[in-house]
């Protein structure tokens, strides 16, 4: 990946909760900070070979501008430490007990994300 390329957030584009969270990030992130791609995008693995073999059900992915992949709660931390007002408290994630708690909460949310409310477009079931 080119060092001038923006970090990319890969998310579940068929999940209304996930789409709602991406909308929130888009509102808070400085303009053009990230590329946002649904995991359902055809040829995604051709563009990001480092995602080969990934279980996308474990959470979103952040690919930084050097090609490093962060997953789940770690990805959320990497994103939110760039967002005002969250960047002022994001350091808390680095505390061991907090990191473990956040990872557990993230796993619970990821497992139940389709039951949570969020943005709903035509792909959602009625």
N, C-alpha and C positions, 0 to 999 in steps of 0.2 A: 504494500500500500504506500502511496506517495505521501511524504510528510506534509504536503500542502493540502491534502484531502481532509475534509472535515471528519470528525468522529461520527460514527454511524450507530444509530439505535435500531436494533432488530426486535420487533415485538409481534405479538399475536394479533394480526389484523382482523381476525374473526371474533375477537373477544371484546365485548362492549366495555368492560372494566378497563382492559388494557388500552383500548382506543381513547377512553376518557382520560387516562393518566398521561398518554402521549399528548393529548390536547393541552393538558395542564402544563407539561414541560414546554411545549411550543409557546405558550403564553408567557412563561417566565424566563425562558432562555433568550439571551441576546440574539438578535436576528442572524440567521445563517450560521448558528453555532453547531448544529447537528444536521445530519441527513437522517431521515426516518423511513425505515423500510419494513413492511410487514413480512413476517417469515414465510408467508404463502407466495411471495414474489417468485415467478418463474426464473430459473437460472441464478437464484441467490447464491448457491454453492459455487457456481462458476466465478462469481465476482469475489466471494469470500471463502476461499478453499479452507481457511483455518476453522470454519464452522462444520466441516465434514464430520459426520458421526455424532454431532451434538443432539442432545435430547431437549428440544425447544420447550417441552412441557415444564421444565424446571425454572423457567423465567426468561426475562428479556436479556438481550445481549447488547453490550456496548463494545464496539471496536474502535479503539483510539486511532489517532492519525499515524501511529507506527505499526498498526495491525494487531496490537495486544487485545485480547478478548477478556472482558469482565462479565460475570454472570450473576443474575439475580440481585441479591442485596448489595453485593460488591459493585455491580453496575449502577444501581440506584445511588449509592454513595458517590461514585465518580461523577454522575450527572448532577446530583443535587449540590455538590460542593462548588458548582459553577453558577448556581441559581440564587439570586437575591429573593428572599431574605435567608434562605436555607444555608447558604454558604457560611454564614456566621456561626452556625451551630453544628455543621456537618462533622466537625472534628470529633464530636462525641462518639461517632461510629467507630473510631479507632480504639476506644476503650474496650478491652477484651469482653467484659460482661455485656456491654451494650451491643457489640458486634454479634455475639452469639444470640442474644435476644432478637436482634433485627433479622438475622438469618432465619431463625425459627419462625418469626412472624411472616417473613417473606415466603417461606415454604408453605405455610398454611394458606396464605392469600393465593399463591400460584396454584395450589391444589384445588382451591374453591373459586377461582376467578370467574368462572362462567355463571356462578350463582350471585355474584356481586353486581350492583348497578353501575351504570356508566353510560357513555355515549352509545346510541343504538341507531344504525343505519339500516339499509335494506337487507343486509346479510343476517340480521337478527331474526330469530323466530318469534312469532306473536304468542 
